């Protein structure tokens, strides 16, 4: 047998799974449902070890040996022989949301379960194993023990705010089950010490190991089930005058109709589209961590292939194979299924931003546009006008070639209108200042306003042909616009506007470029070809050659390696299941039948061509049906009542891990990308606000420029419309230093800023001395007054007088006699244990007899003279040994 021992992070509670190794093809797992303490687990393993030895007392042939240590179970898989278990053996922390850690899988291990004695070998097993391992689990697969990554932050926090009465009824229904290791954050009951823990079912579309866990889902406790997502996760710290704001980008790739670029196009018969990715940007103030007390905001947008039956034939070996529509769909059946799914998850309005070419010499991309317009027009006939699908066609390629038009300005206009229609999520009500002095743009904002904040209703769905380069730039512009509103809603900027070339936008742009590159590699086989800088027309000349290399890399990947990758994805996701007597995966001419279920069996129920939506979904619009409190959604929740001091719901212990030895070098929040350290120029006296527009050549990595450059930098006060009012010229230097003092992570940056470095030629001595000896204006950005003001001199004189008088008082140790003396001196009363405690004299406090005895015993112990141990000492030592080693 294999024994799988799992623990909570503090290693105080354990569960044990027994896996039978005598079955050659079946998976037999026993979960005893009991929660063990550390001592009970040690005793259990000790008994197993002793009972399985060949001879009693023989230690050489141990009956129990550790096979592997792991951080979680990905799942169980079987090909033609027995089952394998897939374990996560290495992980790396990538982000932190409200104290909940998100990890990236760095390495995995596959272990064959059946014993060699019962193993039935099959010649094709090794090949299936190789194909399965082609899905590199160490590249962009993420998991979290306590946060549901398959749902948006809005869903997770809406569930947490369910009314108490509903939770009480749910608790009574599920009381029979024992949920002991329950990490979700709780809800305090009114006036009581009870807390409700809530756990929701994951959203299956974005879970990638759903099929791998299917075999054990109903037999093991839910704490064993670890759901992983595929896509991207990145987090950066935006420091606003020392206040840490975490900007997080999470992309979830759909596991339905998943695959590579030319092999997966359009949609399948169930309305799932190729290259569908949900991107969520989360912004929160990291100075307050908990979900209930902190300030959190998020914005979600989606990319995905055009929801039609279409494909491109790659066998022609052309860089751009012709687009063909595979099936006629006059009633937009596939598009209807797709948009119904979107209404259920996001609400309304659904906004389509279509970036494909409108004008072409040879009809290519325009085929998709024409069909999509027809589908949307048909579907909108039957929807109520207020919930109609909004269609925005915009030929981005044509605008890029035009010298008169600025692509990003036009995109910014589209982004503003989109964000105003959908709104965004924020978990706190509008601040009082924005109610008193509302911004005109803020009043036009859509979404759904509730007592606890705002909800995003509806979503932007962006597509081009590949949904890679153009789509990423468009999503960045919409994200940038939403980021401004998010910062404004949290009270961090005074107008919902952000400009390019500010530290905040540079940081956000870098996050989006990483996001775009990662998604492009997964679907297209290369990094982005066109970036934000390309569309801004400020890309360096070397970028052109890089773009050519990426294009060639993408072409090579599509032509030669995509078919193998597609086979691996089909096997990993359980789309293809190897069966004896049926064709093998590599023998199939196409995987069309695997992804389109209606080719193998006709469904008994046919959806209406006019009432194409789900009835309940339309009833609750504009709110998404998934977030509405109703019986169907309550079935997806598991609720348990805790005592408020239980460690399972203690978010402080979860985040700070007081039971672990940690070092600053390995602390995640110090290592992450930081706007002050990585993006802010190092020039002394510069405005430290991340919303100040910098010159394009200034970055966090640049060295100090010449004198004229520095003067221009200090004088530059063109802050973005979104920035707080800049400090006065006199305050610039001090505010810069204060900002760096508040956050210890910036010590490197501070030292560079406070020590001006000048690189000069040694040819001319006079020039060199001029450069080294600089005025205070050059160095600090301020002019010192020649003579202090009269008020300053008076304050200084009183300070000196006070010191002299105190000195006289201490030396003479007499009472004040004259009233004249009392007027000039403040009587300072010592508040410490020291009766005399000042800069001239210190009188230590009296120590009691017990303290002196302890001190003498300590000194004697240092010299080797030990005191005899008392009964209490023995009891304490035995308790320590029992807790530590037994």
Secondary structure as the mmCIF struct_conf table of DSSP 4:
data_model
#
loop_
_struct_conf.conf_type_id
_struct_conf.id
_struct_conf.beg_label_comp_id
_struct_conf.beg_label_asym_id
_struct_conf.beg_label_seq_id
_struct_conf.end_label_comp_id
_struct_conf.end_label_asym_id
_struct_conf.end_label_seq_id
STRN STRN1 UNK A 2 UNK A 7
TURN_TY1_P TURN_TY1_P1 UNK A 9 UNK A 10
BEND BEND1 UNK A 11 UNK A 12
STRN STRN2 UNK A 14 UNK A 19
BEND BEND2 UNK A 22 UNK A 22
BEND BEND3 UNK A 24 UNK A 25
STRN STRN3 UNK A 29 UNK A 31
HELX_LH_PP_P HELX_LH_PP_P1 UNK A 34 UNK A 35
STRN STRN4 UNK A 36 UNK A 36
HELX_LH_PP_P HELX_LH_PP_P2 UNK A 37 UNK A 37
HELX_RH_AL_P HELX_RH_AL_P1 UNK A 38 UNK A 51
TURN_TY1_P TURN_TY1_P2 UNK A 52 UNK A 52
BEND BEND4 UNK A 54 UNK A 55
TURN_TY1_P TURN_TY1_P3 UNK A 56 UNK A 57
BEND BEND5 UNK A 60 UNK A 61
BEND BEND6 UNK A 63 UNK A 63
BEND BEND7 UNK A 71 UNK A 71
STRN STRN5 UNK A 72 UNK A 78
BEND BEND8 UNK A 79 UNK A 82
STRN STRN6 UNK A 83 UNK A 97
TURN_TY1_P TURN_TY1_P4 UNK A 98 UNK A 99
STRN STRN7 UNK A 100 UNK A 112
BEND BEND9 UNK A 114 UNK A 114
TURN_TY1_P TURN_TY1_P5 UNK A 116 UNK A 118
TURN_TY1_P TURN_TY1_P6 UNK A 123 UNK A 124
HELX_RH_AL_P HELX_RH_AL_P2 UNK A 125 UNK A 132
TURN_TY1_P TURN_TY1_P7 UNK A 133 UNK A 134
BEND BEND10 UNK A 135 UNK A 135
TURN_TY1_P TURN_TY1_P8 UNK A 137 UNK A 138
BEND BEND11 UNK A 139 UNK A 140
STRN STRN8 UNK A 141 UNK A 143
BEND BEND12 UNK A 145 UNK A 147
TURN_TY1_P TURN_TY1_P9 UNK A 149 UNK A 150
BEND BEND13 UNK A 151 UNK A 151
HELX_RH_AL_P HELX_RH_AL_P3 UNK A 153 UNK A 160
TURN_TY1_P TURN_TY1_P10 UNK A 161 UNK A 161
HELX_RH_AL_P HELX_RH_AL_P4 UNK A 164 UNK A 173
TURN_TY1_P TURN_TY1_P11 UNK A 174 UNK A 176
BEND BEND14 UNK A 177 UNK A 177
BEND BEND15 UNK A 181 UNK A 181
BEND BEND16 UNK A 184 UNK A 184
STRN STRN9 UNK A 186 UNK A 188
BEND BEND17 UNK A 190 UNK A 193
STRN STRN10 UNK A 194 UNK A 200
HELX_RH_3T_P HELX_RH_3T_P1 UNK A 204 UNK A 206
BEND BEND18 UNK A 208 UNK A 209
HELX_RH_AL_P HELX_RH_AL_P5 UNK A 210 UNK A 213
TURN_TY1_P TURN_TY1_P12 UNK A 214 UNK A 219
BEND BEND19 UNK A 220 UNK A 220
HELX_RH_3T_P HELX_RH_3T_P2 UNK A 222 UNK A 224
STRN STRN11 UNK A 229 UNK A 240
TURN_TY1_P TURN_TY1_P13 UNK A 241 UNK A 242
STRN STRN12 UNK A 243 UNK A 253
BEND BEND20 UNK A 255 UNK A 255
TURN_TY1_P TURN_TY1_P14 UNK A 256 UNK A 257
TURN_TY1_P TURN_TY1_P15 UNK A 261 UNK A 263
BEND BEND21 UNK A 264 UNK A 264
BEND BEND22 UNK A 266 UNK A 266
STRN STRN13 UNK A 267 UNK A 267
TURN_TY1_P TURN_TY1_P16 UNK A 269 UNK A 270
BEND BEND23 UNK A 271 UNK A 271
STRN STRN14 UNK A 273 UNK A 273
TURN_TY1_P TURN_TY1_P17 UNK A 274 UNK A 275
STRN STRN15 UNK A 277 UNK A 285
TURN_TY1_P TURN_TY1_P18 UNK A 286 UNK A 287
BEND BEND24 UNK A 288 UNK A 288
TURN_TY1_P TURN_TY1_P19 UNK A 291 UNK A 293
BEND BEND25 UNK A 294 UNK A 294
STRN STRN16 UNK A 296 UNK A 303
BEND BEND26 UNK A 307 UNK A 309
STRN STRN17 UNK A 310 UNK A 312
HELX_RH_3T_P HELX_RH_3T_P3 UNK A 314 UNK A 316
TURN_TY1_P TURN_TY1_P20 UNK A 319 UNK A 320
HELX_LH_PP_P HELX_LH_PP_P3 UNK A 321 UNK A 322
STRN STRN18 UNK A 323 UNK A 325
BEND BEND27 UNK A 327 UNK A 327
TURN_TY1_P TURN_TY1_P21 UNK A 330 UNK A 331
HELX_RH_AL_P HELX_RH_AL_P6 UNK A 333 UNK A 346
BEND BEND28 UNK A 348 UNK A 348
STRN STRN19 UNK A 350 UNK A 354
BEND BEND29 UNK A 356 UNK A 356
BEND BEND30 UNK A 358 UNK A 358
BEND BEND31 UNK A 361 UNK A 362
BEND BEND32 UNK A 364 UNK A 364
TURN_TY1_P TURN_TY1_P22 UNK A 365 UNK A 365
HELX_RH_AL_P HELX_RH_AL_P7 UNK A 366 UNK A 380
TURN_TY1_P TURN_TY1_P23 UNK A 381 UNK A 382
BEND BEND33 UNK A 383 UNK A 383
HELX_RH_3T_P HELX_RH_3T_P4 UNK A 385 UNK A 387
HELX_LH_PP_P HELX_LH_PP_P4 UNK A 388 UNK A 389
STRN STRN20 UNK A 390 UNK A 393
HELX_RH_AL_P HELX_RH_AL_P8 UNK A 396 UNK A 401
BEND BEND34 UNK A 403 UNK A 404
HELX_RH_AL_P HELX_RH_AL_P9 UNK A 407 UNK A 422
STRN STRN21 UNK A 425 UNK A 426
BEND BEND35 UNK A 427 UNK A 428
HELX_LH_PP_P HELX_LH_PP_P5 UNK A 429 UNK A 431
HELX_RH_AL_P HELX_RH_AL_P10 UNK A 432 UNK A 436
TURN_TY1_P TURN_TY1_P24 UNK A 437 UNK A 437
HELX_RH_AL_P HELX_RH_AL_P11 UNK A 440 UNK A 443
TURN_TY1_P TURN_TY1_P25 UNK A 444 UNK A 444
BEND BEND36 UNK A 447 UNK A 447
STRN STRN22 UNK A 448 UNK A 450
TURN_TY1_P TURN_TY1_P26 UNK A 451 UNK A 452
STRN STRN23 UNK A 453 UNK A 455
BEND BEND37 UNK A 458 UNK A 458
STRN STRN24 UNK A 459 UNK A 463
BEND BEND38 UNK A 465 UNK A 468
HELX_RH_AL_P HELX_RH_AL_P12 UNK A 469 UNK A 489
TURN_TY1_P TURN_TY1_P27 UNK A 490 UNK A 491
BEND BEND39 UNK A 492 UNK A 492
BEND BEND40 UNK A 494 UNK A 496
TURN_TY1_P TURN_TY1_P28 UNK A 500 UNK A 501
STRN STRN25 UNK A 502 UNK A 502
HELX_RH_AL_P HELX_RH_AL_P13 UNK A 503 UNK A 524
BEND BEND41 UNK A 525 UNK A 526
BEND BEND42 UNK A 529 UNK A 530
HELX_RH_AL_P HELX_RH_AL_P14 UNK A 532 UNK A 536
TURN_TY1_P TURN_TY1_P29 UNK A 537 UNK A 537
TURN_TY1_P TURN_TY1_P30 UNK A 541 UNK A 541
HELX_RH_AL_P HELX_RH_AL_P15 UNK A 542 UNK A 556
HELX_RH_PI_P HELX_RH_PI_P1 UNK A 557 UNK A 561
HELX_RH_AL_P HELX_RH_AL_P16 UNK A 562 UNK A 572
TURN_TY1_P TURN_TY1_P31 UNK A 573 UNK A 574
BEND BEND43 UNK A 575 UNK A 576
TURN_TY1_P TURN_TY1_P32 UNK A 580 UNK A 581
BEND BEND44 UNK A 582 UNK A 582
HELX_RH_3T_P HELX_RH_3T_P5 UNK A 585 UNK A 587
BEND BEND45 UNK A 589 UNK A 589
BEND BEND46 UNK A 591 UNK A 591
HELX_RH_AL_P HELX_RH_AL_P17 UNK A 592 UNK A 595
HELX_RH_3T_P HELX_RH_3T_P6 UNK A 597 UNK A 599
TURN_TY1_P TURN_TY1_P33 UNK A 600 UNK A 600
BEND BEND47 UNK A 601 UNK A 601
BEND BEND48 UNK A 604 UNK A 605
BEND BEND49 UNK A 609 UNK A 611
BEND BEND50 UNK A 613 UNK A 613
HELX_RH_AL_P HELX_RH_AL_P18 UNK A 615 UNK A 620
TURN_TY1_P TURN_TY1_P34 UNK A 621 UNK A 622
BEND BEND51 UNK A 623 UNK A 623
HELX_RH_3T_P HELX_RH_3T_P7 UNK A 625 UNK A 627
BEND BEND52 UNK A 628 UNK A 628
BEND BEND53 UNK A 630 UNK A 630
HELX_RH_AL_P HELX_RH_AL_P19 UNK A 631 UNK A 634
TURN_TY1_P TURN_TY1_P35 UNK A 635 UNK A 636
STRN STRN26 UNK A 637 UNK A 643
TURN_TY1_P TURN_TY1_P36 UNK A 644 UNK A 645
HELX_RH_3T_P HELX_RH_3T_P8 UNK A 647 UNK A 649
HELX_RH_AL_P HELX_RH_AL_P20 UNK A 651 UNK A 656
TURN_TY1_P TURN_TY1_P37 UNK A 658 UNK A 659
BEND BEND54 UNK A 660 UNK A 660
HELX_RH_3T_P HELX_RH_3T_P9 UNK A 664 UNK A 666
HELX_RH_AL_P HELX_RH_AL_P21 UNK A 668 UNK A 671
BEND BEND55 UNK A 672 UNK A 672
STRN STRN27 UNK A 673 UNK A 674
HELX_RH_PI_P HELX_RH_PI_P2 UNK A 675 UNK A 679
BEND BEND56 UNK A 680 UNK A 680
TURN_TY1_P TURN_TY1_P38 UNK A 684 UNK A 685
TURN_TY1_P TURN_TY1_P39 UNK A 690 UNK A 691
STRN STRN28 UNK A 692 UNK A 693
HELX_LH_PP_P HELX_LH_PP_P6 UNK A 694 UNK A 695
TURN_TY1_P TURN_TY1_P40 UNK A 696 UNK A 697
TURN_TY1_P TURN_TY1_P41 UNK A 700 UNK A 701
HELX_LH_PP_P HELX_LH_PP_P7 UNK A 702 UNK A 704
HELX_RH_AL_P HELX_RH_AL_P22 UNK A 707 UNK A 715
STRN STRN29 UNK A 719 UNK A 719
TURN_TY1_P TURN_TY1_P42 UNK A 721 UNK A 722
BEND BEND57 UNK A 723 UNK A 723
HELX_LH_PP_P HELX_LH_PP_P8 UNK A 724 UNK A 728
HELX_RH_3T_P HELX_RH_3T_P10 UNK A 729 UNK A 731
HELX_RH_AL_P HELX_RH_AL_P23 UNK A 732 UNK A 742
HELX_RH_3T_P HELX_RH_3T_P11 UNK A 744 UNK A 746
HELX_RH_AL_P HELX_RH_AL_P24 UNK A 747 UNK A 754
BEND BEND58 UNK A 755 UNK A 755
BEND BEND59 UNK A 762 UNK A 763
HELX_RH_AL_P HELX_RH_AL_P25 UNK A 765 UNK A 772
BEND BEND60 UNK A 773 UNK A 773
HELX_RH_AL_P HELX_RH_AL_P26 UNK A 776 UNK A 780
BEND BEND61 UNK A 781 UNK A 782
HELX_LH_PP_P HELX_LH_PP_P9 UNK A 783 UNK A 785
BEND BEND62 UNK A 786 UNK A 787
HELX_RH_AL_P HELX_RH_AL_P27 UNK A 790 UNK A 812
HELX_RH_AL_P HELX_RH_AL_P28 UNK A 819 UNK A 824
HELX_LH_PP_P HELX_LH_PP_P10 UNK A 828 UNK A 830
BEND BEND63 UNK A 832 UNK A 833
BEND BEND64 UNK A 835 UNK A 835
STRN STRN30 UNK A 836 UNK A 837
BEND BEND65 UNK A 838 UNK A 840
STRN STRN31 UNK A 842 UNK A 843
HELX_LH_PP_P HELX_LH_PP_P11 UNK A 844 UNK A 848
HELX_RH_AL_P HELX_RH_AL_P29 UNK A 849 UNK A 862
TURN_TY1_P TURN_TY1_P43 UNK A 863 UNK A 864
HELX_LH_PP_P HELX_LH_PP_P12 UNK A 866 UNK A 869
HELX_RH_AL_P HELX_RH_AL_P30 UNK A 871 UNK A 885
#
